[in-house]
Amino acid sequence: MLLQFRAASRKAAQMSLRVIQLWPFWGIMLLILSILYKLNELDKQFNVGGMNHWKWAVNLGAVLLASFWTLLLGRRGRAVSLALLNAILSIVLFADLVYFRYFKDFISVPVLLQAGQVGELKASIWSLIYIEDWLLFADLPISFALVVWVFWLTKAKRNPPLKLSYSKARTAVWRKTIPAAILFALGWALIYFPVEEQKNGWARGLFVGNWWNVPIYNVTGLFGFHGYDTYRYAKEHWLGGGLSDEQVKESEAWFLDRRKLQAQMESEPLFGQYKGKNILIVQAEAFQTFVVGQSIGGQEITPNLNELIGRSVYFPHFYHQTAQGRTSDADFATSCSMHPMPTGSVFIRFAGNDFDCAPSILKSQGYDTTVHHAYDGSFWNRNNMYHNMQYDQFYDLKDFTIDEPIGWSLGDQSFFRQTIEQLKERKQSPFYAFTITLSSHHPYKLPYSNQELEVGELQGTIMGDYLQSAHYVDSSMGVLVDQLKEEGLWEDTLLLFYGDHDNSIQDWKLYEQFLGQPVSALDQDRIIRSVPFFIHLPNDEHAGVVEKAVGQIDTTPTLMHLLGIPVENRSLMGISMLSGASKSVVFRNGGFTDGNVYFVPSADGVADHGACYELLSAELASDPTSCRAGAEAAKLDLSISDRVVENNLIADFREENE
């Protein structure tokens, strides 16, 4: 009986060794199945187009290209390499998922170059990680257990190496090389042919415009996107390429046409009416329009802003135009009247380029220009960017006393008090002061002593926390206005207030609970993009509501309108919000609105596949192609902006005009 058991054990061991000999194929098969399953699960969470036969093919091809080389290794090396590869790919998937939950976009090379800022976002990152995310790593113990199993089974077979004949050695090499080459060729074909088919079909021009990463993902899959993004970055920074003469001329012609539209303000009554007045701009962190004028538990959420809006020029259809650069994008679009980049932040990627930004424009008019932000000056590369924008001084964390610690840094109430003190100490007039708040930053956790609202059933939810933060920002604005009045600055200052970007809250049940009504697909997109904007003029002059659709890139031209600064040869993309001229508000994903229609692009980037809404009825347009011309114009705007930023064309334009 014992002999039979030993014989059976030996036979089982021999069979296991035979399986191990086929391990390269089994190992890659297991890796493929695991990663494809994870990619499918992530695609469901991204919810930007769904899996189709093209995406399955490119995903499979990407995994084959990532793993074919393991066939060239020995059995132990293969086992370890496949386990480590599984771990690395799983970490990439996890990082993309968490990033997408906040930014609704994918990690790119420029974003990785900003990775030094991740430590500052710890609280936000932890709030975006869900318990079920562990499933992305559930197979890793099995992978490494298989490594141990391979090592144990091959231990007894590790005899001293034999000297093989030339023919046998060549056969051994070919037994590894041929399968590896086949997998490489198969992986390449599974990516190349589906991508080419789509590039020549619905995705025609997609890889030229680069206006949005989501359609690229829908063509290339997640790993394919990262491969393309790496190539795109290398081409921009290392491989040259540049623009054709035709593209440069097209860009220059675009700005010549836009200047004609911008110049209309110079013949309008408001032009120069507030020449020489102080300018104070408040960029409020994650502050959105849907909270303005609302109440909860019998309390107004924004009582101070409600009063201010009633005494100001208010734009209820103002939209943020940010992308991955978030706060820095809002700063760039507002100050420099250009679109942000589709990936990364202009502040980090192109801080040394030439732009026509508000600080330099007003500095040329004799203004003292300062920027105030109670945080590390290196964050978003502000030190370098603000120097290039020609601010006279940047007041950062080292210039503030943290006497009201809230969230990331200093509470907004103390921040405003200290900012006014800094302006008084400068004794400069007129001044242009740009302020950036922080207290309402995701995940919106205020100290209990600063939570003044009774949010009812929303207590303990991120929406409840957000409402508390919005109420605190509102009270801080009350403090700012009171101090401006006390210091005698109120009637000599133009006060601008706007939200920088959305709040990253995507749970629409919470919105419906707060608003007390269903939220349609159109409502969702407008809520995410709508941020408040108003201009308070001395003596409450011209107070009222302007229904025009406007965006962040229109801010600097609006200031020029009020201060009487002509456009001349400056390269700005916006137009004055107060001018009779109008244009569409273009979003970084290729969407747009002109106040009459509202276009939400589809995940494939094809204009006719997007949703075109008539705003008057809030229903889909009867003619689905009625947004086609606007969508194509939006893509051109984004393409022109990208060309100018990436290739520093404003410097070239200036040389031509000298």
C-alpha positions in Angstrom: 0.0 0.0 0.0 2.8 2.3 1.0 4.7 1.5 -2.3 1.5 2.3 -4.3 1.2 5.7 -2.5 4.8 6.5 -3.2 4.4 5.6 -6.9 1.3 7.7 -7.1 3.1 10.6 -5.5 6.0 10.3 -7.9 3.6 10.2 -10.8 1.8 13.3 -9.5 5.1 15.1 -9.2 6.1 14.2 -12.7 2.7 15.4 -14.0 3.2 18.7 -12.1 6.6 19.1 -13.6 5.1 18.6 -17.1 2.6 21.3 -16.3 5.4 23.6 -15.1 7.1 23.0 -18.5 4.1 24.5 -20.1 4.0 27.3 -17.4 4.9 30.1 -19.8 1.6 29.5 -21.6 -0.5 28.8 -18.5 1.1 31.8 -16.7 0.3 34.3 -19.5 -3.2 32.8 -19.9 -3.9 33.4 -16.3 -2.5 36.9 -16.5 -4.6 37.7 -19.5 -7.8 36.4 -17.9 -7.1 38.3 -14.7 -6.2 41.7 -16.3 -9.0 41.5 -18.9 -11.5 40.9 -16.1 -10.1 43.9 -14.2 -10.2 46.1 -17.3 -13.8 45.2 -17.9 -14.7 46.0 -14.4 -13.0 49.4 -14.6 -14.7 50.1 -17.9 -18.1 49.7 -16.1 -17.0 52.1 -13.4 -15.7 54.7 -16.0 -19.0 54.4 -17.8 -17.8 56.3 -20.9 -18.7 54.1 -23.8 -18.7 50.5 -22.7 -16.7 47.5 -23.9 -16.9 46.6 -27.6 -15.1 44.1 -29.8 -12.5 46.8 -30.7 -11.7 47.5 -27.0 -11.5 43.8 -26.1 -9.0 43.3 -29.0 -6.8 46.3 -28.0 -6.9 45.3 -24.4 -5.8 41.8 -25.2 -3.1 43.1 -27.5 -1.8 45.4 -24.8 -1.5 42.6 -22.3 0.3 40.4 -24.8 2.8 43.2 -25.6 3.3 43.7 -21.9 4.0 40.0 -21.2 5.5 38.3 -24.3 9.1 38.8 -23.1 8.5 36.5 -20.1 8.6 33.5 -22.5 12.3 34.2 -23.1 13.0 33.5 -19.4 13.5 30.3 -17.4 10.7 28.8 -15.5 11.5 30.5 -12.2 12.2 33.8 -13.9 8.9 33.6 -15.7 6.9 32.9 -12.6 8.4 35.8 -10.7 8.1 38.2 -13.7 4.5 37.3 -14.3 3.6 37.8 -10.7 5.4 41.2 -10.6 3.8 42.2 -13.9 0.4 41.4 -12.5 1.1 43.5 -9.4 2.4 46.4 -11.5 -0.6 46.4 -13.9 -3.0 46.1 -11.0 -1.5 49.1 -9.3 -1.8 51.1 -12.6 -5.5 50.1 -12.8 -6.1 51.1 -9.2 -4.4 54.5 -9.7 -6.4 55.2 -12.8 -9.6 54.3 -11.1 -9.0 56.6 -8.1 -7.8 59.4 -10.4 -10.8 59.0 -12.6 -13.2 59.3 -9.7 -11.9 62.8 -9.0 -10.9 64.2 -12.4 -13.1 62.2 -14.8 -10.0 61.7 -16.8 -7.0 59.3 -17.0 -3.5 59.7 -15.6 -1.1 61.1 -18.2 2.7 61.7 -18.3 2.3 65.4 -17.4 0.2 64.4 -14.4 2.9 61.9 -13.3 5.4 64.8 -13.5 3.1 66.6 -10.9 3.3 63.5 -8.6 5.2 65.5 -6.1 1.9 67.1 -5.1 0.2 63.9 -4.3 1.2 64.1 -0.6 -0.7 67.3 -0.3 -3.9 65.5 -1.5 -3.9 62.7 1.1 -7.3 63.4 2.6 -8.9 63.7 -0.8 -7.3 60.5 -2.1 -8.4 58.4 0.9 -12.0 59.6 0.4 -11.9 58.3 -3.2 -10.8 54.7 -2.3 -13.7 52.3 -1.8 -13.7 49.0 0.1 -14.5 47.0 -3.0 -11.3 48.2 -4.7 -9.4 45.4 -3.0 -10.8 43.1 -5.7 -8.2 44.6 -8.1 -5.5 42.9 -5.9 -7.5 39.8 -5.0 -5.5 37.5 -7.3 -2.0 38.7 -6.2 -1.7 36.2 -3.3 -2.5 33.5 -5.9 0.2 34.8 -8.3 2.9 34.8 -5.6 1.7 31.4 -4.3 2.2 30.0 -7.8 5.7 31.4 -7.7 6.4 29.5 -4.5 4.9 26.4 -6.0 7.1 26.7 -9.1 10.2 27.2 -7.0 9.3 24.1 -4.8 8.6 21.8 -7.7 11.7 22.8 -9.7 14.0 22.6 -6.7 14.7 18.9 -7.1 15.4 19.2 -10.8 18.1 21.9 -10.5 21.0 19.7 -11.6 24.4 21.1 -12.7 24.0 22.6 -16.1 24.9 20.2 -19.0 26.9 21.3 -22.0 24.4 21.1 -24.9 25.3 20.4 -28.4 25.0 23.3 -30.8 21.9 21.9 -32.4 20.2 21.3 -29.1 21.1 24.7 -27.8 19.8 26.3 -31.0 16.6 24.3 -30.6 16.2 25.4 -27.0 16.6 29.1 -28.0 14.0 28.7 -30.8 11.6 27.0 -28.5 11.5 30.3 -26.5 12.0 32.8 -29.2 9.3 31.6 -31.7 6.4 31.6 -29.2 7.6 35.0 -27.8 7.7 36.4 -31.4 4.3 35.0 -32.2 2.7 36.7 -29.1 4.5 40.0 -29.9 3.2 39.9 -33.5 -0.3 38.9 -32.3 -0.3 41.7 -29.7 0.8 44.3 -32.2 -1.8 43.2 -34.7 -4.6 43.3 -32.1 -3.8 46.9 -31.4 -2.8 48.2 -34.8 -5.7 47.0 -37.0 -8.6 47.9 -34.6 -7.0 51.4 -34.1 -6.5 51.9 -37.8 -10.0 50.8 -38.6 -11.4 53.3 -36.1 -9.0 56.1 -37.2 -10.3 55.7 -40.7 -13.9 55.6 -39.5 -15.6 57.4 -36.6 -12.3 58.4 -34.9 -11.0 60.3 -37.9 -8.9 63.2 -36.7 -9.0 62.1 -33.1 -5.3 61.7 -32.6 -4.7 65.1 -34.3 -7.0 67.2 -32.1 -6.2 65.8 -28.7 -9.1 67.7 -27.3 -10.2 65.0 -24.8 -8.7 61.8 -23.5 -11.9 59.8 -23.1 -12.4 59.2 -26.9 -8.8 58.1 -27.2 -9.3 55.6 -24.4 -12.4 54.3 -26.2 -10.1 53.6 -29.2 -7.0 52.3 -27.5 -8.1 50.8 -24.2 -6.6 51.9 -20.9 -3.0 50.5 -21.4 -3.1 51.6 -25.0 -4.0 55.1 -23.9 -1.0 55.1 -21.6 1.2 53.9 -24.5 -0.1 56.6 -26.8 0.1 59.3 -24.1 3.8 58.4 -23.6 4.4 58.6 -27.3 2.6 61.9 -27.5 4.7 63.4 -24.7 7.9 62.1 -26.2 6.9 63.6 -29.6 6.2 67.0 -28.0 9.3 67.2 -25.9 12.0 64.9 -27.4 11.2 63.9 -31.0 10.4 67.4 -32.4 7.7 67.6 -35.0 6.5 71.2 -34.5 3.9 72.9 -36.7 3.6 73.4 -40.4 3.6 76.9 -41.8 -0.1 76.4 -42.7 -0.9 75.6 -39.0 0.9 78.7 -37.8 -0.8 80.9 -40.3 -4.2 79.4 -39.5 -3.6 80.1 -35.8 -2.5 83.7 -36.5 -5.6 84.2 -38.7 -7.8 82.8 -35.9 -6.6 85.5 -33.5 -7.0 88.3 -36.1 -10.6 87.3 -36.5 -11.1 87.1 -32.7 -9.6 90.6 -32.2 -12.3 92.0 -34.5 -14.9 90.5 -32.2 -13.1 91.7 -29.1 -12.6 95.2 -30.4 -16.4 95.8 -30.5 -16.2 96.6 -26.7 -14.0 99.6 -27.5 -17.0 101.5 -29.0 -19.5 100.6 -26.3 -20.5 102.9 -23.4 -18.9 100.9 -20.5 -15.5 101.0 -22.1 -13.1 102.7 -19.7 -15.8 103.8 -17.3 -13.8 102.4 -14.3 -10.3 103.3 -15.5 -7.9 103.4 -12.6 -10.1 101.6 -10.1 -8.6 98.8 -7.9 -9.3 95.2 -8.9 -9.8 92.4 -6.3 -10.5 89.0 -7.6 -11.6 86.0 -5.4 -11.2 82.6 -6.9 -13.2 80.4 -4.6 -12.2 76.7 -4.3 -14.8 74.2 -5.7 -17.6 76.8 -5.3 -20.6 75.9 -7.5 -23.7 77.8 -8.6 -26.2 75.2 -7.4 -25.8 76.3 -3.7 -26.3 80.0 -4.4 -29.7 81.2 -3.2 -30.6 77.9 -1.6 -31.6 77.1 2.0 -31.5 74.1 4.2 -33.0 73.5 7.6 -34.5 77.0 7.4 -31.1 78.7 6.9 -29.7 80.4 3.9 -26.6 78.7 2.7 -25.2 81.9 1.0 -26.8 84.9 2.6 -23.9 87.3 2.1 -23.4 86.2 -1.6 -27.1 86.5 -2.2 -27.0 90.1 -1.0 -23.9 90.9 -3.0 -25.3 89.4 -6.2 -28.3 91.6 -5.8 -26.0 94.7 -5.9 -23.7 93.4 -8.6 -23.5 92.4 -12.3 -24.4 88.7 -12.0 -23.9 86.1 -14.7 -26.0 83.0 -13.9 -24.8 81.2 -17.0 -21.1 81.3 -16.2 -19.1 78.1 -16.7 -15.7 76.9 -15.6 -13.4 75.6 -18.4 -10.9 73.6 -16.5 -9.3 70.2 -17.1 -6.8 68.1 -15.2 -5.0 71.2 -13.9 -8.1 72.1 -11.8 -7.3 75.2 -9.7 -4.3 76.1 -11.8 -6.4 75.7 -15.0 -9.0 78.1 -13.6 -6.2 80.6 -12.7 -4.7 80.2 -16.2 -8.0 80.5 -18.1 -9.2 83.5 -16.1 -5.9 85.4 -16.1 -4.5 84.5 -19.5 -7.7 84.0 -21.6 -6.6 80.7 -23.1 -7.8 77.1 -22.7 -6.0 74.8 -20.4 -4.3 71.7 -21.9 -6.1 68.4 -22.1 -3.4 66.7 -20.0 -1.5 68.1 -17.0 -1.3 71.7 -16.1 0.0 74.7 -18.1 1.5 76.0 -14.9 3.8 73.0 -14.7 4.3 72.1 -18.4 4.6 75.5 -20.0 5.4 78.0 -17.2 8.2 79.5 -19.3 6.1 80.3 -22.3 4.8 83.8 -23.3 1.2 84.7 -22.5 -0.9 87.9 -22.4 -2.2 87.6 -18.9 -4.0 90.1 -16.7 -1.1 90.9 -14.3 1.2 91.9 -17.2 -1.6 93.8 -19.0 -2.5 95.8 -15.9 1.1 96.3 -14.9 1.6 98.1 -18.2 -1.2 100.4 -17.1 0.5 101.3 -13.9 -1.1 98.8 -11.6 0.6 97.2 -8.6 -0.1 93.4 -9.2 -0.1 90.9 -6.4 -1.4 87.3 -5.9 -2.3 85.9 -2.5 -2.6 82.2 -1.6 -1.9 80.8 1.9 -0.2 77.6 0.6 3.2 76.4 -0.5 4.4 78.6 -3.4 5.8 75.6 -5.2 2.4 73.8 -5.5 1.3 73.9 -9.1 4.6 75.5 -9.9 3.1 78.9 -8.9 6.5 80.5 -8.0 7.7 80.2 -11.6 4.4 80.8 -13.4 3.6 83.9 -11.4 7.0 85.3 -12.1 6.4 84.8 -15.8 2.9 86.4 -15.5 4.7 89.5 -14.1 3.1 89.7 -10.7 5.0 92.2 -8.5 4.7 89.9 -5.5 3.3 86.5 -4.7 2.2 86.2 -1.0 2.3 82.5 -0.2 2.2 80.4 3.0 5.3 81.9 4.5 3.6 85.4 4.4 0.6 84.4 6.4 0.1 83.6 10.1 -1.9 80.4 10.6 -4.2 81.7 13.3 -7.3 79.9 11.9 -6.2 76.5 10.8 -8.9 74.9 8.5 -8.4 72.1 6.0 -5.3 72.4 4.0 -4.1 75.6 5.6 -5.5 78.9 6.7 -9.3 79.6 7.1 -10.7 82.0 4.5 -11.8 84.5 7.0 -8.3 85.0 8.4 -6.9 84.7 4.9 -9.0 87.7 3.7 -8.2 89.8 6.7 -4.4 89.2 6.3 -4.7 89.8 2.5 -6.2 93.3 3.1 -3.4 94.0 5.6 -0.8 93.0 3.0 -2.4 95.4 0.4 -2.5 98.2 3.0 1.2 97.7 3.8 2.1 98.1 0.1 0.5 101.5 -0.1 0.1 101.2 -3.8 -2.8 102.4 -5.9 -4.3 101.3 -8.1 -3.8 97.6 -7.3 -4.7 94.3 -9.0 -5.0 91.6 -6.3 -5.8 88.0 -7.2 -6.8 85.8 -4.2 -7.2 82.0 -4.1 -9.2 80.5 -1.2 -8.7 77.0 0.2 -11.2 76.2 3.0 -13.7 74.6 0.7 -11.3 72.0 -0.7 -12.3 68.4 -1.2 -13.2 66.4 1.0 -14.8 69.5 2.7 -14.1 68.5 6.3 -14.6 71.7 8.4 -13.9 71.8 12.2 -17.1 71.2 14.1 -17.0 74.8 15.5 -17.2 76.1 11.9 -20.2 73.9 11.0 -23.2 76.3 11.3 -25.8 74.7 9.1 -28.4 72.0 10.1 -28.1 69.8 7.1 -30.6 67.1 8.3 -30.4 63.8 6.4 -27.3 65.0 4.6 -25.4 65.0 7.8 -22.4 62.7 7.5 -22.5 62.7 3.7 -20.0 64.5 1.5 -22.8 66.7 0.2 -23.6 67.8 3.8 -19.9 68.6 4.3 -19.8 70.5 1.1 -22.8 72.7 2.1 -21.1 73.5 5.4 -18.0 74.5 3.5 -20.0 76.7 1.1 -21.7 78.4 4.0 -18.3 79.1 5.6 -17.0 80.6 2.4 -20.0 82.8 2.3 -19.4 84.1 5.8 -15.8 84.8 4.8 -17.0 86.9 1.9 -19.1 88.9 4.4 -15.9 89.5 6.5 -14.0 90.6 3.3 -16.7 93.1 2.3 -16.9 94.6 5.8 -13.1 95.0 5.9 -13.0 96.7 2.5 -15.6 99.1 3.8 -13.7 99.7 7.0 -10.5 100.5 5.1 -12.2 102.8 2.7 -11.6 100.6 -0.3 -15.1 99.4 -1.1 -16.2 102.3 -3.3 -12.9 102.4 -5.2 -12.6 98.7 -5.9 -14.1 96.3 -8.5 -14.7 93.0 -6.7 -14.9 89.9 -8.8 -16.0 86.5 -7.4 -16.1 83.1 -9.1 -15.7 79.4 -8.5 -12.7 77.7 -9.9 -14.1 74.2 -10.7 -16.6 71.6 -9.8 -16.7 69.8 -6.4 -16.0 66.3 -7.7 -19.2 65.0 -6.1 -20.8 62.5 -8.6 -23.5 60.9 -6.4 -26.6 62.3 -8.1 -28.9 60.9 -5.5 -27.3 63.4 -3.1 -28.1 66.3 -5.5 -31.7 65.1 -5.9 -32.0 64.8 -2.1 -30.7 68.4 -1.6 -32.5 70.0 -4.6 -35.7 68.0 -4.0 -36.2 67.2 -7.6 -34.9 64.7 -10.3 -31.7 65.6 -12.0 -31.7 65.0 -15.8 -28.7 64.2 -17.9 -28.6 67.9 -19.1 -28.9 69.1 -15.5 -25.9 66.9 -14.5 -23.6 68.4 -17.0 -24.7 71.9 -16.3 -24.4 71.5 -12.6 -20.9 70.2 -12.9 -19.8 73.1 -15.1 -21.7 76.0 -13.6 -19.9 78.2 -11.1 -21.0 81.6 -9.9 -19.5 84.8 -11.2 -20.3 88.4 -10.4 -18.7 91.8 -10.6 -19.5 94.4 -7.9 -19.0 97.9 -9.2 -18.6 101.0 -7.0 -21.9 102.4 -5.7 -23.7 99.2 -6.8 -23.7 100.6 -10.4 -25.1 98.6 -13.3 -26.4 95.9 -10.8 -28.5 93.3 -12.6 -28.5 89.9 -14.3 -26.8 89.2 -17.6 -28.2 86.1 -19.2 -25.4 85.7 -21.7 -23.5 82.4 -21.7 -19.9 83.1 -20.6 -16.8 81.4 -19.3 -13.6 81.8 -17.4 -11.6 82.8 -20.5 -13.8 85.9 -20.8 -12.7 87.4 -17.5 -9.6 89.3 -18.6 -11.2 90.8 -21.7 -14.1 92.0 -19.4 -11.6 93.7 -17.1 -10.0 95.4 -20.1 -13.5 96.6 -21.1 -14.2 98.2 -17.8 -10.7 99.7 -17.4 -10.6 101.0 -21.0 -7.6 98.9 -22.2 -7.7 98.2 -25.9 -7.0 94.7 -27.2 -4.4 95.8 -29.7 -2.1 92.9 -30.7 -2.7 90.8 -27.6 -3.5 87.1 -28.1 -6.7 86.4 -26.0 -9.4 83.9 -26.8 -12.2 85.3 -24.7 -14.4 88.4 -25.3 -15.9 90.8 -22.8 -18.9 89.5 -20.9 -20.4 93.0 -21.0 -20.0 93.5 -24.8 -22.7 93.1 -27.3 -20.5 90.6 -29.1 -21.0 86.9 -28.3 -19.5 83.5 -28.9 -19.8 80.0 -27.6 -18.4 78.8 -24.3 -16.2 75.9 -25.1 -15.4 73.1 -22.7 -12.2 71.1 -22.7 -14.0 67.9 -23.7 -15.3 69.5 -26.9 -18.7 70.4 -25.5 -20.1 73.9 -25.8 -23.0 76.2 -25.2 -24.0 79.4 -26.9 -27.0 80.1 -24.6 -29.5 78.6 -27.0 -28.1 75.1 -27.4 -26.0 72.9 -25.1 -23.8 70.2 -26.5 -22.6 67.2 -24.6 -20.1 65.2 -26.6 -20.3 61.5 -26.9 -17.5 59.3 -25.5 -16.4 58.5 -29.1 -15.9 62.1 -29.9 -18.1 62.1 -33.0 -20.1 65.3 -33.2 -23.3 63.7 -34.5 -23.2 61.1 -31.7 -23.3 63.7 -29.0 -26.4 65.1 -27.2 -27.6 68.4 -28.5 -30.1 70.1 -26.2 -32.3 73.2 -26.8 -32.0 75.2 -23.5 -35.4 76.8 -23.8 -37.1 73.4 -23.6 -34.3 71.5 -21.9 -35.0 68.7 -24.4 -32.9 67.1 -27.1 -33.0 69.1 -30.4 -35.4 67.9 -33.0 -32.5 68.0 -35.5 -29.6 66.0 -34.0 -27.1 67.7 -36.3 -28.0 71.2 -35.2 -24.9 71.3 -32.9 -22.5 70.0 -35.6 -21.2 73.3 -36.7 -20.7 74.5 -33.1 -19.0 71.2 -32.2 -16.5 71.6 -35.1 -15.9 75.2 -34.1 -15.2 74.1 -30.5 -12.7 71.6 -31.7 -10.9 74.2 -33.7 -10.8 76.6 -30.7 -9.2 73.9 -28.6 -6.8 73.0 -31.3 -5.7 76.6 -31.8 -5.2 77.1 -28.1 -3.2 73.9 -27.8 -0.9 74.9 -30.7 -0.3 78.3 -29.2 0.5 76.9 -25.7 2.6 73.9 -26.8 4.6 75.8 -29.4 4.9 79.2 -27.6 3.4 80.9 -30.6 2.6 84.1 -28.7 6.4 84.8 -28.6 6.5 84.4 -32.4 3.4 86.6 -32.9 5.1 89.3 -30.8 8.3 89.2 -32.8 6.2 89.7 -36.0 4.5 92.7 -34.5 7.6 94.5 -33.4 
